[in-house]
Amino acid sequence: MRRVLILLAILALALPASALAATPAALNDADGTLAIKNGTATQIVIRGTGAIVGHFDYGRMWFSDPNLEDGTGPLVKGADDVTYISDTKTYFEGFDVKFRSIGGRYRIVLRDVSGLSLSAVGSGRVWLGGLGGGPDGSFSLDGAPFHSLPDKYTGPFSFGL
């Protein structure tokens, strides 16, 4: 009985360590970050690899997942209008829309969006176009201080590259 308990204790300590070792991509030193707070924009384009989570009060979003085998793909809630353009591209529009994609590559185009908050971890490029002429939210790359969204469509800005 004592041997069984010792074996179980060793297994209990070894399993969490082996689980972390099995997912090295989850802890990559080269990963960067993109954050947008309370964004209001005419257009934002994000091309990235990794994870992205976001929400907007209102807007239109085209979400492309070029490889359906390398992550979760887009998981979206709250969209009033959903159109499947192809196997890899979907259009979403609505109020109080939440979205995420974990792992793999993605391309997101956001247009006429308000109340946008998002966080991305991994690597990629972003093009930003605020409304101009007033507060239109802020963004941060790789943990740097937040800056106002550019008044004119500008980019690319890199994160994690």
C-alpha positions in Angstrom: 0.0 0.0 0.0 2.8 2.3 0.9 4.4 1.8 -2.6 1.2 2.6 -4.3 0.9 5.9 -2.3 4.4 6.9 -3.1 3.9 6.1 -6.8 0.7 8.2 -6.9 2.5 11.1 -5.2 5.3 11.0 -7.8 2.8 10.9 -10.6 0.9 13.8 -9.2 4.1 15.9 -9.1 5.3 14.8 -12.6 2.1 15.3 -14.6 1.8 19.1 -14.3 5.5 19.5 -15.3 5.0 17.2 -18.3 1.9 19.1 -19.4 3.8 22.3 -19.4 6.7 20.8 -21.3 4.2 19.5 -23.9 3.0 23.0 -24.8 6.1 25.1 -25.4 4.3 27.4 -27.9 2.1 28.6 -25.0 5.2 30.2 -23.3 7.1 31.8 -26.1 9.5 34.6 -25.3 9.1 36.1 -28.8 5.3 36.8 -28.2 4.3 40.4 -28.3 1.0 42.1 -27.4 -1.5 44.4 -29.0 -4.1 46.2 -26.9 -6.9 48.6 -27.9 -9.0 50.4 -25.4 -12.4 52.0 -26.1 -11.6 52.3 -29.8 -13.8 54.1 -32.3 -12.5 53.7 -35.8 -13.3 53.8 -39.5 -11.0 50.8 -40.2 -8.6 48.5 -38.3 -6.9 45.5 -39.9 -5.0 42.9 -37.9 -2.9 40.1 -39.4 -1.6 37.9 -36.6 -0.6 34.6 -35.2 -1.6 33.6 -31.7 -4.6 34.5 -29.6 -7.0 37.4 -29.8 -10.0 38.3 -27.6 -12.2 41.3 -28.1 -15.5 43.1 -27.9 -17.2 46.0 -29.6 -20.4 47.9 -29.0 -21.2 48.2 -32.6 -19.4 47.4 -35.8 -18.7 45.2 -38.8 -16.0 42.5 -38.8 -14.6 40.2 -41.5 -12.7 37.3 -39.9 -10.4 35.1 -42.0 -8.8 31.9 -40.7 -6.6 30.7 -43.6 -5.8 27.3 -41.9 -8.7 25.6 -40.2 -6.4 23.1 -38.6 -4.2 25.4 -36.5 -6.4 26.9 -33.8 -10.0 27.4 -32.7 -10.9 29.7 -35.5 -13.3 32.6 -34.8 -15.7 32.1 -31.9 -18.2 35.0 -32.0 -21.2 35.8 -29.9 -23.8 38.6 -30.2 -23.6 39.2 -33.9 -27.0 40.1 -35.5 -25.8 39.3 -39.0 -23.5 36.4 -39.9 -22.5 35.7 -43.5 -20.2 32.8 -44.4 -18.3 34.1 -47.4 -16.1 31.0 -47.8 -14.8 28.1 -45.7 -12.1 30.4 -44.2 -13.8 33.9 -44.2 -16.9 35.0 -42.2 -18.6 38.4 -41.9 -20.2 39.6 -38.6 -22.2 42.7 -37.8 -24.0 43.8 -34.8 -24.3 45.3 -31.3 -22.4 44.0 -28.3 -20.3 41.5 -30.2 -17.7 39.4 -28.5 -15.0 37.5 -30.4 -11.9 35.3 -29.8 -9.6 33.0 -31.7 -7.0 31.0 -29.9 -3.9 29.6 -31.8 -3.1 29.8 -35.4 -3.1 32.6 -38.0 -5.9 35.1 -38.5 -6.8 38.3 -40.4 -9.5 40.6 -39.0 -10.9 43.7 -40.7 -13.0 45.9 -38.5 -15.0 48.8 -40.0 -17.2 51.5 -38.5 -16.5 50.1 -35.1 -17.2 51.8 -31.7 -16.5 50.7 -28.2 -13.7 48.3 -29.3 -11.6 46.7 -26.7 -9.2 43.9 -27.6 -6.1 42.1 -26.6 -3.8 40.0 -28.8 -0.8 37.9 -27.8 1.6 36.5 -30.4 2.9 38.3 -33.4 1.6 40.3 -36.2 0.9 43.6 -37.8 -1.9 46.1 -37.4 -3.2 49.0 -39.5 -5.3 51.6 -37.6 -7.6 54.4 -38.6 -9.4 56.3 -35.9 -12.1 58.9 -36.6 -9.9 61.9 -36.1 -10.9 65.2 -34.5 -11.5 63.8 -31.0 -11.1 61.0 -28.6 -11.2 57.7 -30.5 -9.5 55.3 -28.1 -6.0 54.2 -27.6 -3.6 51.3 -28.5 -0.5 49.8 -27.1 2.1 47.5 -28.7 4.3 45.1 -26.8 3.5 46.6 -23.4 4.5 50.2 -24.3 2.4 53.1 -23.1 -0.9 53.7 -24.7 -1.2 56.2 -27.6 -4.3 57.7 -29.2 -5.5 55.9 -32.4 -4.1 57.7 -35.5 -6.5 60.1 -37.1 -5.8 58.7 -40.6 -5.5 55.1 -41.6 -1.8 54.3 -40.8 0.4 51.2 -40.6 1.6 48.7 -40.4 2.6 48.7 -36.7 4.2 45.4 -35.6 3.8 43.5 -32.4 6.0 40.5 -31.3 8.1 40.7 -34.4 
